[in-house]
Amino acid sequence: MTNSPKALYIHIPFCEHICDYCDFTKLQYFTNYAKKYLVSLKEELDSYHINHELNTIYIGGGTPTSLSDDEFSELLSMLDKYTQGVEEYTVECNPESLSDRKLELMKEHGVNRLSIGVESTHDEILKAINRHHTFRDVKLAISRARKAGFNNINVDLIIGLPHVSKTLFIEDLEEIISLDVEHISCYSLTVHEHTVFGINHVLEPTEDFSRELYDITHERLEKAGFIHYEVSNWAKPNRMSKHNYTYWKDECYYGVGLGASGYIGKYRYTNTKSLVDYYNGKFVKEKEVVDYEDDKIYFLMLNLRTIEGLDLNKYQRMFDENFYKKHQKTLDKYIGESLLIFNKEENRIYASYAGMMVLDSIVVELLSE
Ligand code: SF4
């Protein structure tokens, strides 16, 4: 891939509190850390000399809204010169720090999509995982965001949190549906060693339970008018995340900030997670050349995650190889089991819902051929 990236990801690693399950690159917010961070962030951003129009900008974290109003304003102003022509500009927010002033600032600077961390709708569960908001805060935050003119909102929900029974989870879904948002992301809980969950040996949901909850989510959200367009993402028509599609279509993107990763030209890179190194301008920690074989692997793995699936004509153009012919036996087997679907007219292969749920093993089999 040699095209100039059309997507920009910015990472703000600060949070007001650290959640017990969190494995993202994040730090407790301190104003002097944040001020210094914004200086380094600008330095890194400038180093890319971006002088063409972008399609999407995504500010994630961490919690970007944990910055003070002045810091948040400085961040958005820093990005102003990249916003011309941008179709989708998202900021991740937490309900407790999404103040009216921050909503106003985002409107002024062209942000048009919010992604709000909800995770559970049960206050006792939120407290138990060290989230410092209630579900009432979520409802208020969304209603204030609507008043401020935001008409494209995502909320995140975790599948398989401890003490969340099937009944509680169904209540979560009903409450989330009642928020009437445009987009919902549901990720199954993964327990990482160095998190509070890991230290306390919290168990991940079993495969069967996780699948049962995904089945319920798939059914309920589709009934509520959402399209299950990616393994873990549901959207109202025309509200799929344009930015995340950059990743799933295996297209290039700039990643700026602590621990961010990017894909430019023939390189994939990951930034340092050390704040000291970041402050000292040592931004990139690892850089790898994506060769022909790696490129094929990424292209296959990522494209099959979405309902658009794998465009076989594009694959042929990119890799000079007939994908269907090469993998015909395996593909026919999965098509026969209705796990994969072949759209002959469009020359495209995509996973059914059942296929999405076992996508990893399908991809492993295809890659081993
Ligand atoms: S708010 Fe998000 S990034 Fe921060 S600790 Fe919680 S889950 Fe992690």
Residues whose N, C-alpha, C, O or C-beta is under 5 A from the ligand:
A	BS01	SF4	C15 H17 I18 C19 C22 F24 K26 G61 G62 T63
